[in-house]
């Protein structure tokens, strides 16, 4: 690429070109063996004579910063690879720019940074089961499509073929009603929530969330200036009577409550919709992994029961395909459609076109449905094995929460505190086992989540054996009662 040299207000042009290229070599921006721009090209880019650039290059050659090969060009010398210092960063000063205080309270996730042999982290699909060959085929076709050849921007709501495919898929598989015009393709569920917040919330507005619940939405709403209030859940899901009357938005995971795993009962679903109508509020239904159901009758989504247009339905392909694709969608009621389109536009205009085109083909050709059926069989076996293992081997430590949906199960710690569970999780990591804990707000004990999407079926038993060892070690270190 053409190296940027600033000559504005400079007098010694050859010397300035030499010094700036020399510094780029020393700090690593120009790497050993990298070809420098031909003198004619750089002279044209800088609007100087070719001899001016030639003098600078001769100085670099004379001092060993560059080498010249007849007929090939001028290259950065290899001898500076070992001497290259670390890149410089700008130092903070007393006058450094201040950020809003809310960002001091939000931490970046780190629990997916380390690979482990026994991976019980929640929300991970099995990447080894992803149909890479079929996906490469539809991506290749998408790259040859007319839309790509035209090189134009997509509509903010997303690829029309993909929205039609999603509408058909969720209409059949989840009984969600909505036309393609009601669907907006997003970069993950978090962006869908960001769009909702942009459309509905003013600073200080109240958002009700489940307690315990999924942390990223809480952090997002808080970062946007909303007041986030936790609402307790019980065996039937969100306790509707505890939702604050001033809530403008209620965020729920009714099909598979995160993290506990129970499904919201039909009576609670109806009660929540009635509450939303009375209080002129919006219900955000995050249906993040209900494609995988291993027992019991499926309950109707809130969106299907909604008769007044108060539910925004969220779905994602991170659990069924790969999180790396960052593909999700939202189904918005007609009253929010235009504003949501505009919010998506100002956020990032549209999601990557190639991925959308490929996914539309993936769904329409039936590959996605076959993939889901295959995953369901495998995940069902893992769910049964993991559930049985917790019941039979951890009864003295954990109380399993019944669940027949999704990619993880949850359990209450019988006596272990949050600090205890965190210590167990750290010790387990040393043994190659990854789990996630969560606090039970207002209670002394904690809970753990155990995912079965990211661990091979044959490794579950050994992973649980190592985890049991961590619980036993903690118990052995505790002082015995007199």
C-alpha positions as CSV (number, residue, x, y, z in Angstrom):
1,X,0.0,0.0,0.0
2,X,1.1,3.6,-0.5
3,X,2.8,4.9,2.7
4,X,1.4,8.1,4.1
5,X,3.9,11.0,4.3
6,X,2.9,14.4,5.6
7,X,4.8,17.2,3.9
8,X,2.4,20.1,4.7
9,X,4.4,23.0,6.1
10,X,7.7,21.2,5.7
11,X,10.7,22.6,3.8
12,X,13.3,19.7,3.7
13,X,11.1,17.4,1.6
14,X,13.6,14.6,1.0
15,X,14.7,14.7,4.6
16,X,11.1,14.5,5.8
17,X,10.3,11.6,3.5
18,X,13.4,9.8,4.8
19,X,12.6,10.5,8.5
20,X,9.0,9.4,8.3
21,X,9.7,6.2,6.5
22,X,12.7,5.5,8.9
23,X,10.4,6.0,11.9
24,X,7.8,3.7,10.4
25,X,10.4,1.0,10.0
26,X,11.6,1.4,13.6
27,X,8.2,1.3,15.2
28,X,7.0,-1.7,13.1
29,X,4.4,0.0,10.9
30,X,6.6,-1.1,7.9
31,X,7.6,-4.7,8.4
32,X,10.9,-6.4,7.4
33,X,10.7,-7.5,3.7
34,X,7.8,-5.2,2.9
35,X,8.1,-3.4,-0.4
36,X,8.3,0.4,-0.4
37,X,6.3,2.3,-3.0
38,X,8.1,2.8,-6.3
39,X,9.7,6.3,-6.4
40,X,7.6,7.4,-9.3
41,X,4.3,6.4,-7.5
42,X,5.2,8.0,-4.2
43,X,6.4,11.2,-6.0
44,X,3.0,11.4,-7.8
45,X,1.1,10.8,-4.6
46,X,3.1,13.6,-2.8
47,X,3.2,15.9,-5.8
48,X,7.0,16.2,-5.6
49,X,9.7,15.5,-8.1
50,X,10.9,11.9,-8.5
51,X,14.4,13.0,-7.6
52,X,13.1,14.2,-4.2
53,X,11.9,10.7,-3.3
54,X,15.0,9.1,-4.8
55,X,17.3,11.1,-2.5
56,X,15.2,9.9,0.5
57,X,15.4,6.3,-0.6
58,X,19.2,6.5,-1.1
59,X,19.6,7.7,2.5
60,X,17.5,4.7,3.7
61,X,19.7,2.3,1.6
62,X,22.9,3.9,2.8
63,X,22.0,3.5,6.4
64,X,20.8,-0.1,6.0
65,X,17.1,0.6,6.6
66,X,16.2,-0.6,3.1
67,X,17.6,-2.9,0.4
68,X,17.2,-2.7,-3.3
69,X,16.8,-5.5,-5.8
70,X,17.2,-4.7,-9.4
71,X,14.0,-5.1,-11.3
72,X,12.0,-5.8,-8.1
73,X,12.1,-2.6,-6.1
74,X,13.1,-1.3,-2.7
75,X,12.3,-3.3,0.5
76,X,12.5,-2.8,4.2
77,X,15.7,-4.4,5.5
78,X,15.4,-7.7,7.5
79,X,18.0,-6.6,10.0
80,X,15.6,-4.4,11.9
81,X,13.2,-7.2,12.9
82,X,14.9,-7.9,16.2
83,X,15.5,-4.3,17.0
84,X,11.9,-3.1,16.4
85,X,10.5,-1.6,19.6
86,X,6.9,-2.0,20.8
87,X,4.4,0.3,19.2
88,X,4.0,3.5,21.0
89,X,0.7,4.5,22.6
90,X,-0.5,7.9,23.6
91,X,0.0,8.5,27.3
92,X,-2.9,9.6,29.5
93,X,-2.6,13.1,31.0
94,X,-4.5,15.0,33.6
95,X,-6.5,16.5,30.7
96,X,-7.5,13.1,29.3
97,X,-11.0,12.8,28.0
98,X,-13.4,11.5,30.6
99,X,-16.0,8.9,29.8
100,X,-19.4,8.5,31.4
101,X,-19.3,6.8,34.8
102,X,-21.5,4.0,33.7
103,X,-18.7,2.5,31.6
104,X,-16.7,2.1,34.8
105,X,-19.3,-0.4,36.0
106,X,-19.4,-2.6,32.9
107,X,-16.8,-5.4,32.4
108,X,-15.9,-7.0,29.1
109,X,-16.6,-10.8,29.0
110,X,-13.5,-13.0,29.5
111,X,-15.0,-16.5,30.1
112,X,-14.8,-17.4,26.4
113,X,-11.2,-16.5,25.9
114,X,-9.7,-19.8,27.0
115,X,-10.1,-23.1,25.3
116,X,-10.8,-26.1,27.5
117,X,-11.3,-29.8,27.0
118,X,-14.5,-30.1,29.1
119,X,-16.5,-27.0,28.0
120,X,-19.8,-26.7,30.0
121,X,-20.1,-22.9,29.3
122,X,-23.7,-21.9,28.4
123,X,-24.8,-20.7,25.0
124,X,-22.2,-22.4,22.9
125,X,-23.2,-24.6,20.0
126,X,-21.1,-27.4,18.7
127,X,-19.0,-25.9,16.0
128,X,-17.9,-29.3,14.8
129,X,-21.4,-30.1,13.8
130,X,-21.8,-27.0,11.6
131,X,-22.4,-27.9,7.9
132,X,-19.3,-26.1,6.6
133,X,-19.5,-27.6,3.1
134,X,-23.1,-26.5,2.6
135,X,-22.4,-23.1,4.0
136,X,-19.3,-22.6,1.7
137,X,-21.5,-23.4,-1.2
138,X,-24.2,-20.9,-0.5
139,X,-21.6,-18.2,0.4
140,X,-19.9,-18.8,-2.9
141,X,-23.3,-18.4,-4.7
142,X,-24.0,-15.3,-2.7
143,X,-20.7,-13.7,-3.8
144,X,-21.8,-14.3,-7.4
145,X,-25.2,-12.8,-6.9
146,X,-26.6,-9.8,-8.8
147,X,-26.8,-7.8,-5.5
148,X,-23.1,-8.3,-4.9
149,X,-22.3,-7.5,-8.5
150,X,-24.3,-4.2,-8.2
151,X,-22.2,-3.2,-5.2
152,X,-25.0,-1.2,-3.6
153,X,-26.2,-0.8,0.0
154,X,-29.0,-3.1,1.4
155,X,-32.2,-1.9,2.9
156,X,-31.8,-1.4,6.7
157,X,-34.4,-4.1,7.4
158,X,-32.3,-6.7,5.6
159,X,-32.3,-8.9,2.6
160,X,-35.9,-9.4,1.4
161,X,-35.3,-13.1,0.6
162,X,-33.9,-13.7,4.1
163,X,-36.8,-11.9,5.8
164,X,-39.2,-14.0,3.8
165,X,-37.3,-17.2,4.7
166,X,-37.3,-16.3,8.4
167,X,-41.0,-15.4,8.4
168,X,-41.8,-18.9,6.9
169,X,-39.4,-20.6,9.3
170,X,-40.7,-19.1,12.6
171,X,-44.2,-19.3,11.4
172,X,-43.9,-23.1,11.0
173,X,-41.5,-24.0,13.8
174,X,-42.6,-21.5,16.5
175,X,-46.0,-20.4,15.4
176,X,-44.8,-16.8,15.3
177,X,-47.0,-14.6,13.2
178,X,-45.4,-11.9,11.1
179,X,-44.9,-10.8,7.5
180,X,-41.4,-10.3,6.0
181,X,-42.0,-6.5,6.5
182,X,-42.2,-7.0,10.3
183,X,-38.7,-8.6,10.4
184,X,-35.4,-6.7,10.8
185,X,-32.1,-8.6,10.4
186,X,-29.6,-7.6,13.1
187,X,-26.0,-8.2,14.2
188,X,-26.9,-10.4,17.1
189,X,-29.6,-10.0,19.8
190,X,-27.7,-7.2,21.5
191,X,-28.2,-5.0,18.4
192,X,-31.9,-5.8,18.4
193,X,-32.1,-4.6,22.0
194,X,-30.2,-1.5,21.1
195,X,-32.7,-0.7,18.4
196,X,-35.6,-1.2,20.7
197,X,-34.0,1.1,23.3
198,X,-33.3,3.8,20.6
199,X,-36.9,3.7,19.5
200,X,-38.7,3.5,22.9
201,X,-36.5,4.8,25.8
202,X,-35.7,8.2,27.1
203,X,-33.0,8.7,29.8
204,X,-34.4,7.7,33.1
205,X,-37.2,5.4,31.7
206,X,-37.6,2.1,33.6
207,X,-36.8,-1.2,32.1
208,X,-37.9,-4.4,34.0
209,X,-35.7,-7.5,33.7
210,X,-35.8,-10.9,35.2
211,X,-33.9,-11.5,38.4
212,X,-31.7,-13.5,38.0
213,X,-31.4,-12.8,34.3
214,X,-29.2,-12.4,31.3
215,X,-26.6,-9.7,32.1
216,X,-25.7,-8.1,28.7
217,X,-29.2,-6.6,28.2
218,X,-29.1,-5.1,31.7
219,X,-25.8,-3.5,30.9
220,X,-27.0,-2.2,27.6
221,X,-30.1,-0.6,29.0
222,X,-28.1,0.9,31.8
223,X,-25.5,2.3,29.5
224,X,-28.2,4.0,27.5
225,X,-29.5,5.8,30.6
226,X,-32.4,3.6,31.5
227,X,-33.3,2.6,35.1
228,X,-33.1,-1.1,35.2
229,X,-35.2,-2.9,37.9
230,X,-34.9,-6.6,38.5
231,X,-38.2,-8.6,38.9
232,X,-38.1,-12.0,40.7
233,X,-38.9,-15.3,38.9
234,X,-40.3,-18.5,40.4
235,X,-41.2,-21.9,39.0
236,X,-43.7,-20.3,36.6
237,X,-41.4,-17.6,35.3
238,X,-41.6,-13.8,35.8
239,X,-43.7,-12.7,38.8
240,X,-45.9,-10.3,37.0
241,X,-47.3,-8.8,40.2
242,X,-43.8,-7.5,41.0
243,X,-43.3,-5.6,37.7
244,X,-43.1,-1.9,38.5
245,X,-46.0,0.0,37.1
246,X,-43.8,2.7,35.6
247,X,-41.8,0.2,33.4
248,X,-41.7,1.2,29.8
249,X,-40.2,-2.1,28.6
250,X,-40.2,-5.6,30.1
251,X,-37.4,-7.9,28.9
252,X,-38.1,-11.6,29.4
253,X,-36.9,-15.1,28.3
254,X,-40.2,-17.0,28.6
255,X,-39.4,-20.2,26.6
256,X,-36.2,-21.0,28.6
257,X,-35.6,-18.5,31.4
258,X,-32.0,-17.5,31.5
259,X,-30.2,-18.7,33.5
260,X,-32.6,-21.0,35.5
261,X,-34.3,-22.7,32.6
262,X,-38.0,-22.9,33.5
263,X,-40.6,-22.0,31.0
264,X,-43.1,-19.2,31.7
265,X,-46.6,-20.7,32.3
266,X,-49.5,-19.9,30.1
267,X,-51.3,-18.0,32.9
268,X,-48.2,-15.9,33.5
269,X,-47.9,-15.1,29.8
270,X,-51.4,-13.9,29.6
271,X,-51.0,-11.9,32.8
272,X,-47.9,-10.2,31.4
273,X,-49.7,-9.3,28.2
274,X,-52.6,-7.9,30.1
275,X,-50.2,-5.9,32.3
276,X,-48.5,-4.5,29.3
277,X,-51.8,-3.3,27.8
278,X,-52.9,-1.7,31.0
279,X,-49.6,0.1,31.5
280,X,-48.9,1.0,27.8
281,X,-45.7,-1.0,27.9
282,X,-43.7,-3.1,25.4
283,X,-42.7,-6.7,26.1
284,X,-39.4,-7.9,24.6
285,X,-39.5,-11.7,24.2
286,X,-36.0,-13.1,23.7
287,X,-36.5,-16.6,22.3
288,X,-32.8,-17.4,22.2
289,X,-32.7,-21.2,22.0
290,X,-36.1,-22.8,22.0
291,X,-35.4,-24.7,18.8
292,X,-34.1,-27.4,21.0
293,X,-36.9,-28.9,23.0
294,X,-36.6,-32.4,24.6
295,X,-39.9,-32.9,26.3
296,X,-43.2,-31.4,27.3
297,X,-45.7,-29.6,25.2
298,X,-44.4,-26.4,23.5
299,X,-46.1,-23.2,24.8
300,X,-47.3,-20.5,22.5
301,X,-44.9,-17.5,22.3
302,X,-46.0,-14.3,23.8
303,X,-45.9,-12.8,20.3
304,X,-48.5,-15.3,19.2
305,X,-50.8,-14.6,22.2
306,X,-50.4,-10.9,21.7
307,X,-53.5,-9.3,20.2
308,X,-52.6,-5.6,20.8
309,X,-49.2,-5.3,19.2
310,X,-47.1,-5.0,22.3
311,X,-44.6,-7.7,21.9
312,X,-41.2,-7.5,20.1
313,X,-39.9,-11.0,19.3
314,X,-36.2,-11.7,19.2
315,X,-34.5,-14.7,17.6
316,X,-30.9,-15.6,16.9
317,X,-28.8,-17.9,14.8
318,X,-25.9,-17.9,17.2
319,X,-27.2,-21.1,19.0
320,X,-28.3,-23.0,15.8
321,X,-25.4,-22.0,13.6
322,X,-22.4,-20.1,14.9
323,X,-22.0,-17.1,17.2
324,X,-19.3,-15.9,14.8
325,X,-21.9,-15.2,12.1
326,X,-23.6,-12.5,14.3
327,X,-26.9,-13.0,12.7
328,X,-30.2,-12.5,14.5
329,X,-33.6,-10.9,13.8
330,X,-36.5,-9.1,15.5
331,X,-40.2,-9.2,14.7
332,X,-41.7,-5.8,15.5
333,X,-45.4,-4.8,15.6
334,X,-46.5,-2.5,12.8
335,X,-46.6,0.5,15.1
336,X,-42.8,0.3,15.7
337,X,-41.8,-0.8,12.2
338,X,-40.8,2.5,10.6
339,X,-39.0,3.8,13.6
340,X,-37.1,0.5,14.0
341,X,-36.1,0.6,10.3
342,X,-34.7,4.1,11.0
343,X,-32.9,3.0,14.2
344,X,-31.2,0.2,12.3
345,X,-30.2,2.6,9.6
346,X,-28.5,5.1,12.0
347,X,-26.9,2.2,13.9
348,X,-25.0,0.6,11.0
349,X,-27.3,0.8,7.9
350,X,-27.6,-2.9,7.4
351,X,-26.1,-6.3,8.3
352,X,-23.5,-7.9,6.0
353,X,-25.2,-8.7,2.7
354,X,-23.3,-11.9,1.8
355,X,-24.1,-13.6,5.1
356,X,-27.8,-12.6,4.7
357,X,-28.0,-13.9,1.1
358,X,-26.3,-17.2,2.1
359,X,-28.6,-17.7,5.0
360,X,-31.7,-17.2,2.9
361,X,-30.5,-20.0,0.6
362,X,-29.6,-22.1,3.6
363,X,-33.1,-21.9,4.9
364,X,-35.0,-22.1,1.6
365,X,-33.1,-25.2,0.5
366,X,-34.0,-27.1,3.7
367,X,-30.4,-27.4,4.9
368,X,-31.2,-25.3,8.0
369,X,-34.1,-27.5,9.0
370,X,-32.1,-30.7,8.5
371,X,-29.3,-29.2,10.6
372,X,-31.7,-28.4,13.4
373,X,-33.0,-32.0,13.4
374,X,-29.5,-33.4,13.6
375,X,-28.5,-31.0,16.4
376,X,-31.7,-31.8,18.4
377,X,-30.9,-35.5,18.4
378,X,-27.4,-35.0,19.6
379,X,-28.2,-32.3,22.1
380,X,-31.1,-34.4,23.5
381,X,-28.6,-37.1,24.3
382,X,-26.3,-34.7,26.0
383,X,-29.1,-33.1,28.0
384,X,-30.2,-36.4,29.3
385,X,-26.7,-37.5,30.2
386,X,-25.8,-34.2,31.9
387,X,-29.1,-34.1,33.8
388,X,-28.7,-37.7,35.0
389,X,-25.1,-37.0,36.0
390,X,-26.0,-34.0,38.2
391,X,-28.9,-35.8,39.9
392,X,-26.8,-38.9,40.7
393,X,-23.4,-37.4,41.5
394,X,-24.1,-33.9,42.9
395,X,-27.2,-34.4,45.0
396,X,-25.3,-33.3,48.1
397,X,-24.1,-30.1,46.5
398,X,-26.6,-29.0,43.9
399,X,-30.4,-28.8,43.4
400,X,-31.2,-29.1,39.7
401,X,-33.7,-26.8,38.1
402,X,-36.0,-28.9,35.8
403,X,-35.6,-27.8,32.2
404,X,-36.4,-29.5,28.9
405,X,-35.3,-26.7,26.4
406,X,-32.2,-25.1,25.1
407,X,-28.5,-25.6,25.5
408,X,-27.9,-25.5,29.2
409,X,-29.3,-26.6,32.6
410,X,-29.0,-24.7,35.9
411,X,-28.7,-25.7,39.5
412,X,-28.9,-24.0,42.9
413,X,-25.9,-24.5,45.2
414,X,-27.3,-26.1,48.4
415,X,-24.9,-24.3,50.7
416,X,-22.0,-22.9,48.7
417,X,-21.8,-19.1,48.5
418,X,-21.0,-17.0,45.4
419,X,-17.3,-16.9,46.5
420,X,-17.3,-20.7,46.9
421,X,-18.7,-21.3,43.5
422,X,-16.3,-18.8,42.0
423,X,-13.4,-20.7,43.7
424,X,-14.8,-24.0,42.4
425,X,-15.0,-22.5,38.9
426,X,-11.4,-21.3,39.0
427,X,-10.2,-24.7,40.3
428,X,-12.2,-26.5,37.6
429,X,-10.6,-24.4,34.9
430,X,-7.2,-25.6,36.1
431,X,-8.5,-29.1,35.5
432,X,-9.7,-28.2,32.0
433,X,-13.3,-27.8,33.0
434,X,-15.3,-24.6,32.3
435,X,-18.5,-23.7,34.0
436,X,-20.4,-20.5,34.7
437,X,-21.8,-19.3,38.0
438,X,-24.5,-16.7,38.6
439,X,-25.6,-14.9,41.8
440,X,-29.0,-15.4,43.3
441,X,-29.7,-11.8,44.2
442,X,-30.9,-11.3,47.7
443,X,-29.9,-14.9,48.7
444,X,-26.7,-16.2,50.3
445,X,-26.1,-19.1,47.9
446,X,-25.3,-19.1,44.2
447,X,-26.1,-21.1,41.2
448,X,-24.2,-22.7,38.3
449,X,-25.0,-23.2,34.6
450,X,-23.9,-26.2,32.7
451,X,-24.0,-26.1,28.9
452,X,-23.9,-29.1,26.7
453,X,-23.6,-27.5,23.3
454,X,-19.9,-27.0,23.3
455,X,-18.8,-30.3,24.9
456,X,-18.5,-33.7,23.1
457,X,-20.9,-36.3,24.4
458,X,-18.1,-38.7,25.2
459,X,-16.4,-36.1,27.5
460,X,-19.4,-35.3,29.7
461,X,-18.9,-38.0,32.2
462,X,-15.2,-37.2,32.7
463,X,-15.9,-33.5,32.9
464,X,-18.5,-34.1,35.7
465,X,-16.0,-36.3,37.5
466,X,-13.5,-33.5,37.6
467,X,-16.1,-31.0,38.6
468,X,-17.1,-33.2,41.5
469,X,-13.5,-33.3,42.6
470,X,-13.5,-29.5,42.9
471,X,-16.6,-29.5,45.1
472,X,-15.1,-32.2,47.3
473,X,-11.8,-30.3,47.6
474,X,-13.7,-27.2,48.8
475,X,-15.6,-29.2,51.3
476,X,-12.5,-30.8,52.7
477,X,-10.9,-27.4,53.3
478,X,-13.8,-26.2,55.4
479,X,-13.4,-26.4,59.2
480,X,-15.6,-29.1,60.7
481,X,-18.2,-28.1,63.2
482,X,-17.4,-28.8,66.8
